[in-house]
Each structure stands twice: as structure tokens, then as C-alpha cells.
């Protein structure tokens, strides 16, 4: 049926604020009423005119819409639609004196189509739910300090809004005053509130639980988190997975084969001695029995349900293809900083060659003020904690995987790791830096041409969700998990030991191009996924068979480069997404087995046994509804790892001790 192939959303219409019935639901209701009139008129009241009126109503409400859809499909795309099979079968039944059987076919076909549309509509309501989260108005602070209520769509970057307790954030922004808890469950799926203080980012549609916050808007509503989520969900539902494309291709061509087969079967039955009415009736039975409705709907029913379940849990797939690819992944490669670790690093040591730590840190903070890297944020926080104002620095250029360069009042300066220092010809083996270099923390150097001005050491911590997620991935059959980082080997080994990585699975001192080459090498041994969080990882995200962006609620680059976006920074969501994709693949196989098995039984009964049209109809529509309901089981997929998987992952402190 057309609804099964194109999967249109059947939503009630509205006019002047009043809700109007869903047309497909109304037509199915009239068809049911018609078959009831026909049955009661024929066998209860003994009123043939009432029975005829009921049959006419069924053929009009159940047959004409299907015929219209089939004709439109044929005219627009030159494709013989599955609806055509049902209409032809019903007309054939009426032609051989079995109009009631044909009416039963149309009623069940109409009701099944409505049930499928409404059931699958549950898997498409993500967009509506997202749009309902958006607040309609915002309290904007005027330059004179007064607060005015304006439409949220009127906000522009730079506006300051006031959030009272219970208010939703009108658009993405940065807290500039106040502190309080924010409920981010609508965006990230995280059940616990997140404390926000000045400098923290907040996302549209999240809820301010307590306190009064002042937020500087950083994105217009059209570019906000919700807007990007809506675009992602829309694109994901529009992009068909390979198996979906195949089922559609198969259904279109198989429909032609069924029509031709029914004609040949009709001729064969005539040749076997059946009269034309018997032959036409049996051919109509074959049309129904061999219709591929269940096969065509089996894949999108599972795909749409899985996409919606994942989106509800803070994981956005960019189409069914990404879902299917993730299910086949054998290798995972993880960026370290900001992905496996919190990214909220802290300065642990500092050394300035001239002894002026305050001046050195102010200059370094001024340069790093132009960077979004996690280490840069740690340096800025340290300068702020010491009450230092960042020095003015301009003409800043990022050096991915190495550092950052710029100009201050005295000329060019640079800051970065040992790779950048080596490029600048700087000598790092100075006594003042011996202690920093001997540790396992990340060291950032600041210099002017070949002269080193100082260095800071920065440490990061593994995410609490990293070890359970990695344990779940290993338990889920992932063959190899690799950690990639631009940090030094001692830094990488410290984190790897806490997360259970084997020595061969630690790759350090990597530039972005090194990550690309390493991901390409892994891909030769099996489908490979790369998990990263920022600009440095964009190339590797694009090169992997499946790219997964971490914390995409705030990273535009990650959203664009990746195939999957984790809206929260909870790695257990990734383990859930992998498990969900595997479960979806299993349900797709189950659906195809059910659909093909039911078709084989019905066709065998129609060819070699005296299978009646009503039984063929019930078997056909029952199988179709069954695969839809089986696919919809994915909508209730749990968003957390089960206890058995969690039990395999010891707390990080224990893992560190064991390592």
C-alpha cells in the first residue's frame, strides 16, 4: 500500500483553532460501518438493499482512495503500487459474485493502513515534540536595566535575557550572572540537573529549576540547538537506509511480477479445467497472498522506531544508513581529550623563564582566549582564579594538533605542544622545565620565535561514564577499541591504564592527519567508528565508516562532520546506541523472516489448496500489522545499560588501582 511505501504522516488537520478528524481514520471508520451494514443487512435483517448499500459504501471509502493513490503513483513515478493489487483483487472478487469477500479485503486493507500510519506516526513525533519544547516568549533586559517580554524569535546574538525559576531557555547562550540548576533532560537525556554558573553554556528549551540567571544569547533561534536537532531528525527520517531502499526497490518490481503472475495463474487455472469465475477468484486470492506489503514495511517500521528511541535518549542518527552501519562496526577509535576524559582540565604546574608568573599567565591566557580547546579553557580559568586580565592578542591562527599562534604588542607569539615548539626551533631542555616534563601531565609551552617564555602543565580526568561504556562495547562484541591523542605517551598511558586499554591500543603524539591514517588502517580490518568532539577530529570523523560526535549540543563542527551526534557528554549513550542498532538489525531480520514466511504459506495455500479470499486477506494484513508492531518494540528501548553490564565495570578509582 502507498502508505507503507512512502510512510506519510497522518496528522489531524486544524482550521480556525478547531481539530478535524484524520481523513484516513474517518475513511476506515466508514468502511467498517459499511461492512457492518452489509453483514447485518444480509444475514440479520434479511434486507438485501441494506447489504448492497453497505457494500457500496465499503467500495467507495476503501476502494476509491486506494485506487486514487495507485493512479497517482503510476502517473507521477510510473510505478505500479501495492494499492493496485488490492483494488484489482477486490474488483475481481466482485466480478465473480463474491463482493462481500472483496469488501472484507478493502476494509482490512484500509484499517491496517490506518493502524500502520498511526503506529509509525509515534516514531515520527520527535519533530513535533521538539518544537513544543520551545518557549514562545523571552524576558529581554534592555540597556536601561528594565526587562521586557518579547517573542523568542526576535532574539539576536548579544541580547541578555533573564531566566526566572521554571522558565525555559529561549535560545542557546552563556550564563553571565547568577547560578542554579538546569534540567537538560529534553536535550541530552540526562536525568540529573546540571549546575550552571557564569561562563557555562545553556541550551534552548532546557529548564531553569532554581535561582535567577542572566544569559547572553549566542545563537539566534533559527540556529539554536533545537533548530539543529529538528534539521537532523528531519534529514534522518528523509534518508533511507540501504535495506529500506532495497525493500522499496523490491516492492515496486515485485508488484509487477505479482500482477503478471496472477494473469498467468488465471490462464493456468482455466487450462486445468476451472471455470472462469473459479479461475478469477483463485487469481484474486494469489494477488492478496503474494502482495509484499509486510516485506516493504518491515524495514522502515524498525528503522523509524529505532531513530525515535535514540533521539529521545539524546542520540541523533543522520539517517537509517548510519544506524545500520553502527550495527556492523567491529572497531572503535576514541579521541582522548574531551571524549574519554572530561575535558575540564586544570592547571597543575607553572614555570616562567623570567620568574614573572603573573605576566606569563596573562599573556598565555590572552592567546588562548581565541581557542575553544579544553586546555585553553583550563588556562583561562586559572588566570581568572588569580585575578589576571588576559593580555591583548590579535591575528590568531589555530594550528590543529599543535597549538595556536598570534601577535601581541611585541610581535609574534605561539603556544602549543612539543610539536609546535620543535617547529619554532625552541629549546625545551631547560632546568626550569625539568619537573613539568618529568610528569605525566600535558605541558603547554609559550614562546616568542625560538625563545620559550614559560610552560604550564595541565591534567584531565577520565569521564565517569567512560569505563562502563567501554566495558559494554567490549561485551557487545566489538573486536578492538583504540585510544588516539595528540598528547605525549606518558599522559595517554595514565588515562589508558584507568580505562583498561591494552598497550597496543594506545596511540599518542598524533596530528589530525595521523588520526586519519590510523582510522583508515583500522578500516581495512573491519567497519570502524571514530568518536571525537571537535575541530581537530573533523577529518577522522569524515574518514571513518561511521563518525560519532561527542557533546554535539554545543559543537557545530561535530554535528556537520559526524554521522551520529551524542547530545550529552555521557558515553553510556554511545554504548546504548550501539546496542540499539544491533537490536534493530535483529528485528529487521525477524520482520523479513515473518513477512517472507507468511507470504510463502499464503501463496502455497492459494496455488495448491482451496484457500479462501477472507483467509488470504486476514493472513496478509495480519502479517503486515505484526511486523509493524514488532518494529515498534524499539520505541520502548531502555536508555541505560543493564545492571549486568554495569557490574562488569568497576569504579574508576578501583580500575586505576588495578592498572
C-alpha positions, 0 to 999 in steps of 0.5 A: 500500500502507498502508505507503507511505501512512502510512510506519510504522516497522518496528522489531524488537520486544524482550521480556525483553532478547531481539530478535524478528524484524520481523513484516513481514520474517518475513511476506515471508520466508514468502511467498517460501518459499511461492512457492518451494514452489509453483514447485518443487512444480509444475514440479520435483517434479511434486507438485501438493499441494506447489504448492497448499500453497505457494500457500496459504501465499503467500495467507495471509502476503501476502494476509491482512495486506494485506487486514487493513490495507485493512479497517482503513483503510476502517473507521477513515478510510473510505478505500479503500487501495492494499492493496485493489487488490492483494488484489482483483487477486490474488483475481481472478487466482485466480478465473480459474485463474491463482493462481500469477500472483496469488501472484507479485503478493502476494509482490512486493507484500509484499517491496517493502513490506518493502524500502520500510519498511526503506529509509525506516526509515534516514531515520527513525533520527535519533530513535533515534540521538539518544537513544543519544547520551545518557549514562545516568549523571552524576558529581554533586559534592555540597556536601561536595566528594565526587562521586557517580554518579547517573542523568542524569535526576535532574539539576536546574538548579544541580547541578555535575557533573564531566566526566572525559576521554571522558565525555559531557555529561549535560545542557546547562550552563556550564563553571565550572572547568577547560578542554579540548576538546569534540567537538560533532560529534553536535550541530552537525556540526562536525568540529573540537573546540571549546575550552571554558573557564569561562563557555562553554556545553556541550551534552548528549551532546557529548564531553569529549576532554581535561582535567577540567571542572566544569559547572553544569547549566542545563537539566534533561534533559527540556529539554536540547538533545537533548530539543529536537532529538528534539521537532523531528525528531519534529514534522518527520517528523509534518508533511507537506509540501504535495506529500506531502499532495497525493500522499496526497490523490491516492492515496486518490481515485485508488484509487477511480477505479482500482477503478471503472475496472477494473469498467468495463474488465471490462464493456468487455472482455466487450462486445468479445467476451472471455470472462469469465475473459479479461475478469477477468484483463485487469481484474486486470492494469489494477488492478496497472498503474494502482495509484499506489503509486510516485506516493504514495511518491515524495514522502515517500521524498525528503522523509524522506531529505532531513530525515535528511541535514540533521539529521545535518549539524546542520540541523533542518527543522520539517517537509517544508513548510519544506524545500520552501519553502527550495527556492523562496526567491529572497531572503535577509535576514541579521541582522548581529550574531551571524549574519554576524559572530561575535558575540564582540565586544570592547571597543575604546574607553572614555570616562567623563564623570567620568574614573572608568573603573573605576566606569563599567565596573562599573556598565555591566557590572552592567546588562548582566549581565541581557542575553544580547546579544553586546555585553553579553557583550563588556562583561562580559568586559572588566570581568572582564579588569580585575578589576571586580565588576559593580555591583548592578542590579535591575528590568531591562527589555530594550528590543529594538533599543535597549538595556536599562534598570534601577535601581541604588542611585541610581535609574534607569539605561539603556544602549543605542544612539543610539536609546535615548539620543535617547529619554532626551533625552541629549546625545551631542555631547560632546568626550569622545565625539568619537573613539568616534563618529568610528569605525566601531565600535558605541558603547554609551552609559550614562546616568542620565535625560538625563545620559550617564555614559560610552560604550564602543565595541565591534567584531565580526568577520565569521564565517569561514564567512560569505563562502563561504556567501554566495558559494554562495547567490549561485551557487545562484541566489538573486536578492538577499541583504540585510544588516539591523542595528540598528547605525549605517551606518558599522559595517554598511558595514565588515562589508558591504564584507568580505562583498561586499554591494552598497550597496543591500543594506545596511540599518542603524539598524533596530528589530525592527519595521523588520526586519519591514517590510523582510522583508515588502517583500522578500516581495512580490518573491519567497519570502524567508528571514530568518536571525537568532539571537535575541530581537530577530529573533523577529518577522522570523523569524515574518514571513518565508516561511521563518525560519532560526535561527542557533546554535539549540543554545543559543537557545530563542527561535530554535528556537520562532520559526524554521522551520529551526534551524542547530545550529552557528554555521557558515553553510556549513550554511545554504548546504548546506541550501539546496542540499539542498532544491533537490536534493530538489525535483529528485528529487521531480520525477524520482520523479513523472516515473518513477512517472507514466511507468511507470504510463502504459506499464503501463496502455497495455500492459494496455488495448491489448496482451496484457500479462501479470499477472507483467509488470504486477506486476514493472513496478509494484513495480519502479517503486515500489522505484526511486523509493524508492531514488532518494529515498534518494540524499539520505541520502548528501548531502555536508555541505560545499560543493564545492571549486568553490564554495569557490574562488569565495570568497576569504579574508576578509582578501583580500575586505576588501582588495578592498572 
